[in-house]
């Protein structure tokens, strides 16, 4: 009887030659965390000695990781298939409880259609598009290596494919929470296509109402609405959002009449739990919301400690105008912001109790100020006044406090006041993912990066296809020095929104921080925003020793974006070791009220000037010295779900 193979703690990567770059990325990530990886970059080498080496490594490795992709799908023959067969053959001598094969899909190849041995299908697949490894994947591999005789399936990691909506980092171990739900945007069946804003607004109001139910986990608006117009199947939506239930339906509005049809589906069993149609007038719209929410609570057997939340009632015409204004505000064009303000004021003339309209007006004025459409001082002053008017109507309006927080934080001397407003907002609406996302900006402005990362992880879990959340989480990881996870989160943001500004430049920064300026240049040159591309190039060229190219990029940046990028110009000079110029541009950034100033203390490009005697006095001037930040209280208790 032959001896059992000598098992090492190594991982064997098996891949088609077209996937060599993806294999390299996975290998580099695992090696960075001390994992020994076996993989050969020359599939074509061949020869008896090489073949014997591969067979020996498959016999002795602790984990076998096959990469599955469109490339393997298209190749009915290949040496990698021989490796796969040898790995399967080895499992025949293993306990059924032993974890050995850990298949990884590197693109959007459907798991069910994968052309792989049947043994692979018994394992938990992990999806890592492009071979970009996640921190969770690395940790799962390390965990499996530390307990090789126990079958501990790796958490299912589904990162986005190129098409949207897409799955992202969904932990499927144990399945989704039975009391989790996604509220999909209701379909507009109205004869008038212009009623789309009303239908979308009603969907959002229903989502917000359900989100107030304790014990019910509700996917946020941005992720739920990413499926609008996609014809995605319920099972796909539930899988990608990691929820057990989906609420969908339609609205038909004709004059004053409404027909609302909804159904609640248990996506795990593809079973309809409940459905109902409501033929009402628009005056009954708030009662219908309450009835739908009550039915969901009953069907999902959510235990309520008190009365179920109820929709607030307003004049139907005013409410319709408000819904239209809110949709226009999100479009962020000069014309849409002005029209949103006008519609909100018209709604308030009809129903002065509509506090949300004042909050919408505040948001519009902030956006106008931030985008150069109105003087900063004027925009933020009117925004603050509008938020306070909302609070006079409804002292418990959480988003009004959030707008006040935003206004206060724009003033260098009012950071503590901004933090207090946000604390109040979170106490009033602790499960609001949009609000928690805004609160992360307070944590960031105070240098509480660990808190910010935990809050953003919560946001990503409840809003998994929101590119902004992934991008901000990437920044939080970078400030904590967790560069691998920063890479991962920014790659997800890019796949969700390939044209997202600053994303490629950020990837370039991460490469610089890991000592790879050549890769940093490659990424930075792909940055879609001309301004951010110049910022990145001024730094990357300097790191590569290309002074002329760095000078040219910085000169063009100064010529084209003096007011918009004064703070960024300051850190470019700092990184290049030009201390006097760095402080000169910091003062200009202060004069221009550059919003980046709040990140000055922890921006890594400023490290060369942090020992300068002018550094600490400048931080005190902008209210960001260590002692000033430490004196500001900001406590957040994240929801358990």
C-alpha positions as CSV (number, residue, x, y, z in Angstrom):
1,X,0.0,0.0,0.0
2,X,1.5,3.4,-1.0
3,X,2.1,6.0,1.7
4,X,-0.3,8.8,2.1
5,X,1.0,12.0,0.4
6,X,3.0,14.4,2.6
7,X,0.7,17.4,3.1
8,X,2.3,20.8,3.2
9,X,0.6,24.1,4.1
10,X,0.8,25.3,0.5
11,X,-2.0,26.4,-1.9
12,X,-1.9,25.2,-5.5
13,X,-3.4,27.6,-8.1
14,X,-4.7,25.9,-11.3
15,X,-5.5,28.2,-14.3
16,X,-5.7,28.5,-18.0
17,X,-2.8,30.4,-19.6
18,X,-5.2,33.3,-20.5
19,X,-5.9,33.8,-16.8
20,X,-2.2,34.1,-15.7
21,X,-2.6,37.7,-14.6
22,X,-5.6,36.9,-12.4
23,X,-3.6,34.0,-10.9
24,X,-0.7,36.3,-10.2
25,X,-2.9,38.8,-8.4
26,X,-4.4,36.0,-6.2
27,X,-0.9,34.6,-5.5
28,X,0.5,38.0,-4.6
29,X,-2.3,38.7,-2.1
30,X,-2.0,35.3,-0.4
31,X,1.8,35.6,-0.2
32,X,1.5,39.0,1.3
33,X,-0.3,37.4,4.2
34,X,2.3,34.6,4.6
35,X,0.6,31.9,2.6
36,X,2.8,29.7,0.5
37,X,1.5,29.5,-3.1
38,X,2.4,27.1,-5.9
39,X,1.6,28.1,-9.4
40,X,3.7,28.1,-12.6
41,X,3.6,31.0,-15.0
42,X,4.6,28.8,-18.0
43,X,1.8,26.4,-18.8
44,X,3.7,25.6,-22.1
45,X,6.9,24.5,-20.5
46,X,6.0,20.8,-20.5
47,X,8.4,17.9,-20.1
48,X,8.4,14.9,-17.9
49,X,10.2,16.6,-15.0
50,X,7.8,19.6,-15.0
51,X,4.8,17.2,-15.3
52,X,6.1,15.2,-12.3
53,X,6.6,18.4,-10.3
54,X,3.0,19.5,-10.9
55,X,1.6,16.1,-10.0
56,X,3.7,16.1,-6.8
57,X,2.5,19.6,-5.8
58,X,-1.1,18.6,-6.3
59,X,-0.5,15.5,-4.1
60,X,1.1,17.5,-1.4
61,X,-0.8,20.9,-1.4
62,X,-3.2,21.7,1.5
63,X,-5.7,23.5,-0.8
64,X,-6.3,23.3,-4.5
65,X,-7.7,26.5,-6.0
66,X,-8.9,26.2,-9.6
67,X,-9.7,29.4,-11.5
68,X,-12.8,29.2,-13.6
69,X,-13.6,31.7,-16.3
70,X,-14.8,32.2,-19.9
71,X,-11.3,31.1,-20.9
72,X,-11.6,27.7,-19.2
73,X,-15.2,27.5,-20.5
74,X,-14.0,27.9,-24.1
75,X,-11.3,25.3,-23.9
76,X,-12.5,21.7,-23.9
77,X,-8.9,20.6,-23.6
78,X,-6.0,22.0,-21.7
79,X,-3.3,21.0,-19.1
80,X,-5.4,22.7,-16.4
81,X,-8.1,20.1,-16.9
82,X,-5.5,17.4,-16.2
83,X,-4.7,19.3,-13.0
84,X,-8.3,19.4,-12.1
85,X,-8.7,15.6,-12.7
86,X,-5.7,14.9,-10.5
87,X,-7.1,17.1,-7.7
88,X,-10.4,15.2,-7.9
89,X,-8.6,11.9,-7.9
90,X,-6.9,12.9,-4.6
91,X,-10.2,13.7,-3.0
92,X,-11.2,10.0,-3.3
93,X,-8.8,9.2,-0.5
94,X,-10.0,12.1,1.7
95,X,-12.6,12.3,4.3
96,X,-15.9,13.9,3.1
97,X,-15.4,16.5,5.8
98,X,-12.0,17.7,4.5
99,X,-11.8,21.0,2.7
100,X,-9.5,20.8,-0.2
101,X,-11.0,22.2,-3.5
102,X,-11.8,25.9,-3.3
103,X,-13.0,27.0,-6.8
104,X,-12.8,30.6,-7.8
105,X,-14.7,32.3,-10.7
106,X,-12.8,35.3,-12.1
107,X,-15.5,36.8,-14.3
108,X,-19.3,36.6,-14.7
109,X,-19.4,32.9,-15.7
110,X,-22.5,31.4,-14.1
111,X,-21.7,28.9,-11.4
112,X,-24.4,26.5,-12.6
113,X,-23.0,26.6,-16.1
114,X,-19.4,26.1,-15.2
115,X,-17.7,23.3,-17.2
116,X,-15.9,21.8,-14.3
117,X,-15.7,18.3,-12.6
118,X,-18.8,17.4,-10.6
119,X,-16.6,17.3,-7.4
120,X,-16.1,21.1,-7.8
121,X,-19.8,21.7,-7.7
122,X,-19.9,20.2,-4.2
123,X,-17.7,23.0,-2.9
124,X,-18.5,26.6,-2.2
125,X,-17.5,28.9,-5.2
126,X,-15.9,32.3,-4.6
127,X,-16.3,35.0,-7.2
128,X,-13.3,37.3,-7.6
129,X,-13.6,39.3,-10.9
130,X,-10.3,39.7,-12.6
131,X,-8.6,37.8,-9.8
132,X,-8.8,40.8,-7.5
133,X,-8.7,39.1,-4.1
134,X,-10.8,40.3,-1.2
135,X,-9.7,40.5,2.4
136,X,-12.4,38.0,3.3
137,X,-11.2,35.5,0.7
138,X,-7.6,35.7,2.0
139,X,-8.9,35.2,5.5
140,X,-11.0,32.2,4.5
141,X,-7.9,30.6,2.9
142,X,-5.8,31.2,6.0
143,X,-8.6,29.8,8.2
144,X,-8.9,26.7,6.0
145,X,-5.1,26.2,6.2
146,X,-5.1,26.4,10.0
147,X,-7.8,23.7,10.3
148,X,-7.2,21.4,7.3
149,X,-9.0,18.3,8.7
150,X,-12.3,20.1,9.3
151,X,-14.7,21.0,6.5
152,X,-15.3,24.7,7.0
153,X,-16.8,26.0,3.7
154,X,-15.4,29.4,2.8
155,X,-18.0,32.2,3.1
156,X,-19.5,32.9,-0.3
157,X,-17.8,36.0,-1.7
158,X,-19.6,37.4,-4.7
159,X,-18.0,40.5,-6.1
160,X,-19.5,42.4,-9.0
161,X,-19.3,41.2,-12.5
162,X,-18.9,43.9,-15.2
163,X,-22.6,44.3,-15.8
164,X,-24.8,46.0,-13.3
165,X,-26.7,45.4,-11.0
166,X,-24.1,43.0,-9.7
167,X,-23.4,40.8,-6.7
168,X,-20.9,42.0,-4.2
169,X,-19.3,40.5,-1.1
170,X,-22.3,38.5,0.0
171,X,-21.7,36.2,2.9
172,X,-24.0,33.3,2.3
173,X,-22.8,31.0,5.1
174,X,-26.0,30.3,6.9
175,X,-28.1,32.0,4.2
176,X,-29.7,35.5,4.4
177,X,-31.6,36.7,7.4
178,X,-35.2,35.3,7.2
179,X,-36.4,38.8,8.1
180,X,-34.5,40.6,5.4
181,X,-36.2,42.2,2.4
182,X,-35.5,44.3,-0.7
183,X,-38.2,46.7,-1.9
184,X,-37.8,46.9,-5.7
185,X,-39.0,50.0,-7.5
186,X,-42.6,49.6,-8.4
187,X,-43.4,49.5,-12.1
188,X,-45.2,52.5,-13.6
189,X,-48.3,51.2,-15.4
190,X,-49.8,54.7,-15.7
191,X,-50.9,56.0,-19.1
192,X,-48.8,59.1,-18.5
193,X,-45.1,58.2,-18.4
194,X,-44.5,61.5,-16.5
195,X,-45.9,59.7,-13.4
196,X,-42.6,57.8,-13.1
197,X,-41.4,60.2,-10.4
198,X,-44.6,59.6,-8.4
199,X,-44.2,55.8,-8.6
200,X,-40.5,55.9,-7.7
201,X,-41.3,58.2,-4.8
202,X,-44.0,55.9,-3.5
203,X,-41.6,53.0,-3.7
204,X,-39.1,54.9,-1.7
205,X,-41.6,56.0,0.9
206,X,-42.7,52.4,1.3
207,X,-39.1,51.3,1.7
208,X,-38.4,54.0,4.3
209,X,-41.5,53.0,6.2
210,X,-40.5,49.3,6.4
211,X,-36.9,50.4,7.4
212,X,-38.4,51.8,10.6
213,X,-39.7,48.4,11.6
214,X,-37.4,47.0,14.4
215,X,-36.1,43.6,13.6
216,X,-36.6,44.0,9.8
217,X,-33.5,44.3,7.7
218,X,-34.2,46.4,4.6
219,X,-31.8,46.9,1.7
220,X,-31.2,50.6,1.0
221,X,-32.7,52.6,-1.8
222,X,-29.6,52.9,-4.0
223,X,-29.1,49.2,-4.2
224,X,-32.8,48.3,-4.6
225,X,-33.2,51.0,-7.3
226,X,-30.2,49.7,-9.2
227,X,-32.5,47.0,-10.6
228,X,-34.9,49.5,-12.1
229,X,-35.5,48.6,-15.7
230,X,-33.3,45.5,-15.7
231,X,-35.9,42.7,-15.7
232,X,-33.7,40.9,-13.2
233,X,-35.3,37.7,-11.8
234,X,-36.3,37.8,-8.1
235,X,-33.9,34.9,-7.3
236,X,-31.0,36.9,-8.8
237,X,-31.9,40.1,-6.9
238,X,-32.2,38.2,-3.6
239,X,-28.9,36.4,-4.1
240,X,-27.0,39.6,-5.1
241,X,-28.5,41.6,-2.2
242,X,-28.3,38.8,0.3
243,X,-32.0,39.0,1.3
244,X,-34.6,36.3,1.9
245,X,-37.6,38.2,0.6
246,X,-38.5,40.6,-2.2
247,X,-41.4,43.0,-2.4
248,X,-42.4,44.0,-6.0
249,X,-45.4,45.4,-7.8
250,X,-46.8,48.1,-9.9
251,X,-48.7,51.4,-9.8
252,X,-51.3,52.7,-12.2
253,X,-52.2,56.4,-11.7
254,X,-55.0,57.9,-13.7
255,X,-56.2,61.3,-12.6
256,X,-57.2,60.9,-8.9
257,X,-57.4,57.1,-9.1
258,X,-54.7,54.7,-8.1
259,X,-54.3,50.9,-8.6
260,X,-51.4,49.5,-6.5
261,X,-50.6,45.8,-6.9
262,X,-47.9,44.3,-4.8
263,X,-46.6,40.8,-3.9
264,X,-44.2,39.5,-1.3
265,X,-42.0,36.7,-2.4
266,X,-39.8,34.3,-0.4
267,X,-36.9,34.1,-2.8
268,X,-35.3,31.1,-1.0
269,X,-38.3,28.9,-2.0
270,X,-39.5,31.0,-5.0
271,X,-42.8,31.1,-3.2
272,X,-45.4,34.0,-3.1
273,X,-46.1,34.8,0.6
274,X,-48.8,37.4,0.0
275,X,-50.2,39.6,-2.7
276,X,-52.8,42.4,-2.8
277,X,-54.2,45.0,-5.1
278,X,-55.6,48.3,-3.9
279,X,-58.0,50.4,-5.9
280,X,-58.1,53.8,-4.1
281,X,-58.0,57.5,-4.6
282,X,-54.8,59.4,-4.2
283,X,-56.2,60.6,-0.8
284,X,-55.7,57.1,0.5
285,X,-52.1,56.8,-0.5
286,X,-50.8,56.9,3.1
287,X,-53.2,54.4,4.4
288,X,-52.2,52.0,1.6
289,X,-48.6,52.3,2.7
290,X,-49.5,51.4,6.2
291,X,-51.6,48.4,5.0
292,X,-48.7,47.1,2.9
293,X,-46.2,47.5,5.7
294,X,-48.5,45.8,8.1
295,X,-48.9,42.8,5.8
296,X,-45.2,42.5,5.4
297,X,-44.7,42.5,9.1
298,X,-47.3,39.9,9.6
299,X,-46.1,37.6,6.8
300,X,-42.5,37.7,8.0
301,X,-43.6,37.2,11.6
302,X,-41.6,40.3,12.8
303,X,-42.2,40.7,16.6
304,X,-43.0,44.3,17.4
305,X,-42.4,45.7,20.9
306,X,-44.7,48.6,20.2
307,X,-47.0,50.0,17.6
308,X,-46.0,49.5,14.0
309,X,-44.6,52.6,12.3
310,X,-47.2,54.6,10.4
311,X,-46.7,56.9,7.3
312,X,-47.2,60.6,8.0
313,X,-50.1,62.1,6.2
314,X,-49.9,65.2,4.0
315,X,-52.0,67.0,1.4
316,X,-51.8,64.5,-1.6
317,X,-51.1,67.3,-4.1
318,X,-48.3,68.8,-2.0
319,X,-46.9,65.3,-1.4
320,X,-46.9,64.6,-5.2
321,X,-45.0,67.9,-5.8
322,X,-42.5,67.0,-3.1
323,X,-41.8,63.6,-4.6
324,X,-41.2,65.2,-8.0
325,X,-38.8,67.8,-6.4
326,X,-36.9,65.1,-4.6
327,X,-36.3,63.2,-7.8
328,X,-35.1,66.5,-9.5
329,X,-32.8,67.3,-6.7
330,X,-31.0,63.9,-7.3
331,X,-30.3,64.8,-10.9
332,X,-27.8,67.5,-9.8
333,X,-28.1,69.8,-12.8
334,X,-28.4,73.6,-12.5
335,X,-31.9,73.5,-14.0
336,X,-33.1,70.5,-11.9
337,X,-31.9,72.1,-8.6
338,X,-33.8,75.3,-9.4
339,X,-36.9,73.5,-10.4
340,X,-36.8,71.3,-7.2
341,X,-36.6,74.4,-5.0
342,X,-39.6,75.9,-6.9
343,X,-41.7,72.7,-6.5
344,X,-40.9,72.4,-2.8
345,X,-42.0,76.0,-2.2
346,X,-45.2,75.3,-4.1
347,X,-45.8,72.2,-2.0
348,X,-45.2,74.2,1.2
349,X,-47.7,76.8,0.1
350,X,-50.3,74.0,-0.2
351,X,-49.2,72.1,3.0
352,X,-46.9,74.0,5.4
353,X,-46.5,70.9,7.5
354,X,-44.4,69.1,4.9
355,X,-41.0,69.3,6.7
356,X,-39.3,67.1,4.1
357,X,-39.7,69.9,1.5
358,X,-37.6,72.2,3.6
359,X,-35.0,69.5,3.9
360,X,-35.0,69.1,0.2
361,X,-34.6,72.8,-0.3
362,X,-31.6,72.7,2.1
363,X,-30.0,69.9,0.1
364,X,-30.5,71.9,-3.1
365,X,-28.8,75.0,-1.8
366,X,-25.8,72.9,-0.5
367,X,-25.5,71.3,-3.9
368,X,-25.6,74.6,-5.6
369,X,-22.9,76.0,-3.3
370,X,-20.7,72.9,-3.7
371,X,-20.9,73.0,-7.5
372,X,-20.2,76.7,-8.0
373,X,-23.8,77.6,-8.8
374,X,-24.2,79.9,-5.8
375,X,-21.7,81.7,-3.4
376,X,-20.7,79.2,-0.7
377,X,-21.6,81.5,2.2
378,X,-25.0,82.2,0.7
379,X,-25.8,78.6,-0.2
380,X,-24.9,77.2,3.2
381,X,-26.6,80.0,5.1
382,X,-29.9,79.4,3.3
383,X,-29.5,75.7,3.7
384,X,-29.1,76.1,7.5
385,X,-32.2,78.3,7.7
386,X,-34.2,75.8,5.7
387,X,-33.2,72.9,7.9
388,X,-34.2,74.8,11.0
389,X,-37.6,75.6,9.4
390,X,-38.0,71.8,8.9
391,X,-37.2,71.2,12.6
392,X,-39.8,73.8,13.7
393,X,-42.4,71.7,11.9
394,X,-41.0,68.3,13.0
395,X,-38.4,68.5,15.8
396,X,-37.6,64.8,15.2
397,X,-36.8,65.0,11.5
398,X,-33.5,63.1,11.3
399,X,-32.4,64.3,7.9
400,X,-32.9,68.0,8.9
401,X,-30.3,67.4,11.6
402,X,-28.1,65.8,9.0
403,X,-28.3,68.9,6.9
404,X,-27.5,71.1,9.9
405,X,-24.5,68.9,10.5
406,X,-23.3,69.4,6.9
407,X,-23.7,73.2,7.3
408,X,-21.8,73.3,10.6
409,X,-19.0,71.1,9.3
410,X,-18.5,73.6,6.4
411,X,-17.4,76.1,9.0
412,X,-13.9,75.2,10.3
413,X,-14.9,76.4,13.8
414,X,-18.1,74.5,14.1
415,X,-17.0,70.9,13.8
416,X,-18.2,70.0,17.3
417,X,-21.6,71.4,16.5
418,X,-21.7,69.4,13.3
419,X,-20.9,66.2,15.2
420,X,-23.6,66.9,17.8
421,X,-26.2,67.4,15.1
422,X,-25.2,64.1,13.5
423,X,-25.4,62.3,16.8
424,X,-28.9,63.6,17.2
425,X,-29.9,62.5,13.7
426,X,-28.6,59.0,14.3
427,X,-30.5,58.7,17.6
428,X,-33.7,59.6,15.8
429,X,-33.2,57.2,12.8
430,X,-30.5,54.7,13.8
431,X,-31.1,52.2,10.9
432,X,-31.1,54.7,8.1
433,X,-28.3,53.6,5.8
434,X,-28.2,56.9,3.9
435,X,-27.8,58.7,7.3
436,X,-25.1,56.3,8.5
437,X,-23.3,56.9,5.3
438,X,-23.4,60.7,5.9
439,X,-22.2,60.1,9.5
440,X,-19.1,58.5,8.2
441,X,-18.0,61.9,6.9
442,X,-18.2,63.2,10.5
443,X,-16.1,60.3,11.7
444,X,-13.6,61.0,8.9
445,X,-13.4,64.7,9.7
446,X,-12.6,63.8,13.4
447,X,-9.9,61.2,12.4
448,X,-12.0,58.3,13.8
449,X,-11.1,56.1,10.9
450,X,-11.7,52.8,12.6
451,X,-15.2,53.9,13.5
452,X,-15.7,55.2,9.9
453,X,-14.6,51.9,8.4
454,X,-17.1,50.0,10.7
455,X,-19.9,52.3,9.7
456,X,-19.1,52.0,6.0
457,X,-18.9,48.2,6.3
458,X,-22.4,48.4,7.7
459,X,-23.5,50.6,4.7
460,X,-21.9,48.2,2.2
461,X,-23.7,45.2,3.8
462,X,-27.0,47.0,3.5
463,X,-26.3,48.9,0.3
464,X,-24.2,46.4,-1.6
465,X,-24.3,47.8,-5.1
466,X,-23.7,51.5,-4.3
467,X,-20.4,52.5,-5.8
468,X,-20.0,55.6,-3.6
469,X,-20.2,53.4,-0.4
470,X,-17.5,51.1,-1.7
471,X,-15.3,54.0,-2.8
472,X,-15.6,55.6,0.7
473,X,-14.9,52.3,2.4
474,X,-11.7,52.0,0.3
475,X,-10.6,55.4,1.5
476,X,-11.3,54.4,5.1
477,X,-9.2,51.3,4.7
478,X,-6.4,53.3,3.1
479,X,-6.3,55.7,6.1
480,X,-6.1,52.7,8.4
481,X,-3.2,51.2,6.4
482,X,-5.3,48.2,5.2
483,X,-4.2,48.6,1.6
484,X,-5.2,45.2,0.3
485,X,-8.8,45.9,1.4
486,X,-8.6,49.4,0.0
487,X,-7.6,47.9,-3.4
488,X,-10.5,45.5,-3.2
489,X,-13.2,48.0,-2.3
490,X,-12.1,50.5,-5.0
491,X,-12.1,47.7,-7.6
492,X,-15.7,47.0,-6.6
493,X,-16.6,50.6,-7.0
494,X,-15.0,50.7,-10.4
495,X,-16.9,47.7,-11.6
496,X,-20.2,49.2,-10.4
497,X,-19.4,52.5,-12.0
498,X,-16.5,52.2,-14.5
499,X,-16.4,56.0,-15.2
500,X,-16.4,57.0,-11.5
501,X,-14.1,60.0,-11.0
502,X,-11.0,59.7,-8.9
503,X,-11.2,55.9,-8.7
504,X,-8.3,55.0,-11.0
505,X,-6.1,57.7,-9.5
506,X,-6.9,56.2,-6.1
507,X,-5.8,52.7,-7.3
508,X,-2.6,54.4,-8.5
509,X,-2.1,55.9,-5.0
510,X,-2.4,52.4,-3.4
511,X,0.2,51.0,-5.8
512,X,2.5,53.9,-4.8
513,X,2.0,53.1,-1.2
514,X,3.0,49.5,-1.8
515,X,6.2,50.5,-3.7
516,X,5.0,49.9,-7.3
517,X,5.1,53.2,-9.2
518,X,5.0,51.5,-12.6
519,X,1.6,50.0,-11.9
520,X,0.6,53.3,-10.3
521,X,1.3,55.1,-13.6
522,X,-0.6,52.6,-15.6
523,X,-3.7,53.1,-13.4
524,X,-3.4,56.8,-13.2
525,X,-3.3,57.2,-16.9
526,X,-6.7,55.5,-17.0
527,X,-8.3,58.1,-14.6
528,X,-11.4,59.5,-16.4
529,X,-11.3,62.9,-14.7
530,X,-8.7,65.3,-16.3
531,X,-8.2,67.1,-13.0
532,X,-7.7,64.0,-10.9
533,X,-5.5,62.5,-13.6
534,X,-3.1,65.5,-13.4
535,X,-3.1,65.3,-9.6
536,X,-2.1,61.7,-9.7
537,X,0.5,62.2,-12.5
538,X,2.3,65.0,-10.7
539,X,2.9,62.5,-7.8
540,X,3.5,59.3,-9.8
541,X,6.0,60.9,-12.2
542,X,7.9,62.3,-9.2
543,X,8.0,58.8,-7.7
544,X,9.4,57.5,-10.9
545,X,12.1,60.2,-11.0
546,X,10.6,61.9,-14.0
547,X,10.9,65.5,-12.8
548,X,10.1,67.1,-16.1
549,X,6.9,65.1,-16.5
550,X,5.9,65.8,-12.9
551,X,6.5,69.6,-13.4
552,X,4.5,69.6,-16.5
553,X,1.5,67.9,-14.9
554,X,1.6,70.1,-11.9
555,X,1.9,73.3,-14.0
556,X,-1.2,72.2,-16.1
557,X,-3.1,71.5,-12.9
558,X,-2.4,74.9,-11.5
559,X,-3.4,76.5,-14.8
560,X,-6.7,74.7,-15.1
561,X,-7.8,74.0,-11.6
562,X,-6.4,76.6,-9.2
563,X,-9.6,77.1,-7.2
564,X,-11.0,73.6,-7.5
565,X,-7.7,71.8,-6.5
566,X,-5.8,74.2,-4.3
567,X,-5.6,71.7,-1.5
568,X,-4.5,68.9,-3.8
569,X,-1.9,71.2,-5.4
570,X,-0.6,71.7,-1.8
571,X,-0.1,68.0,-1.2
572,X,1.6,67.5,-4.6
573,X,4.2,70.1,-3.6
574,X,4.5,68.4,-0.2
575,X,5.1,65.0,-1.7
576,X,7.8,66.5,-4.0
577,X,9.5,67.9,-0.9
578,X,8.8,71.6,-1.8
579,X,7.7,72.6,1.7
580,X,7.3,76.4,1.2
581,X,5.1,75.9,-1.9
582,X,3.1,73.3,0.0
583,X,2.2,75.8,2.8
584,X,1.6,78.6,0.3
585,X,-1.0,76.5,-1.4
586,X,-2.5,75.3,1.9
587,X,-3.2,79.0,2.7
588,X,-4.8,79.4,-0.7
589,X,-7.0,76.4,-0.1
590,X,-8.1,78.0,3.2
591,X,-8.9,81.2,1.3
592,X,-10.9,79.3,-1.3
593,X,-12.6,77.2,1.4
594,X,-11.4,74.0,-0.2
595,X,-13.5,71.1,1.1
596,X,-10.4,68.8,1.2
597,X,-8.8,70.8,4.1
598,X,-10.6,68.6,6.6
599,X,-8.5,65.6,5.5
600,X,-5.1,67.4,5.9
601,X,-3.9,65.7,9.1
602,X,-4.0,62.1,7.7
603,X,-3.3,62.7,4.0
604,X,-0.2,60.6,3.4
605,X,1.2,62.9,0.7
606,X,1.7,65.6,3.4
607,X,4.1,63.3,5.4
608,X,7.3,65.1,4.1
609,X,6.1,68.4,5.7
610,X,4.6,67.2,8.9
611,X,7.8,67.8,10.9
612,X,7.9,71.5,9.7
613,X,7.2,74.0,12.6
614,X,4.4,75.5,10.5
615,X,2.4,72.2,10.4
616,X,0.8,72.1,13.8
617,X,-0.1,75.9,13.8
618,X,-1.9,75.4,10.5
619,X,-3.8,72.4,11.8
620,X,-4.9,74.5,14.8
621,X,-6.0,77.2,12.4
622,X,-8.4,74.8,10.6
623,X,-9.5,73.2,13.8
624,X,-7.8,69.9,13.1
625,X,-5.0,69.6,15.6
626,X,-4.8,66.4,17.7
627,X,-6.0,68.1,20.8
628,X,-8.9,69.9,19.1
629,X,-10.2,66.7,17.5
630,X,-9.8,64.7,20.7
631,X,-12.0,67.2,22.6
632,X,-14.9,66.6,20.2
633,X,-17.4,63.9,21.3
634,X,-18.9,61.7,18.7
635,X,-20.4,58.3,19.6
636,X,-22.2,56.0,17.3
637,X,-24.0,52.7,18.2
638,X,-24.5,50.7,15.0
639,X,-27.6,48.6,14.7
640,X,-27.2,44.9,15.2
641,X,-28.8,44.1,11.9
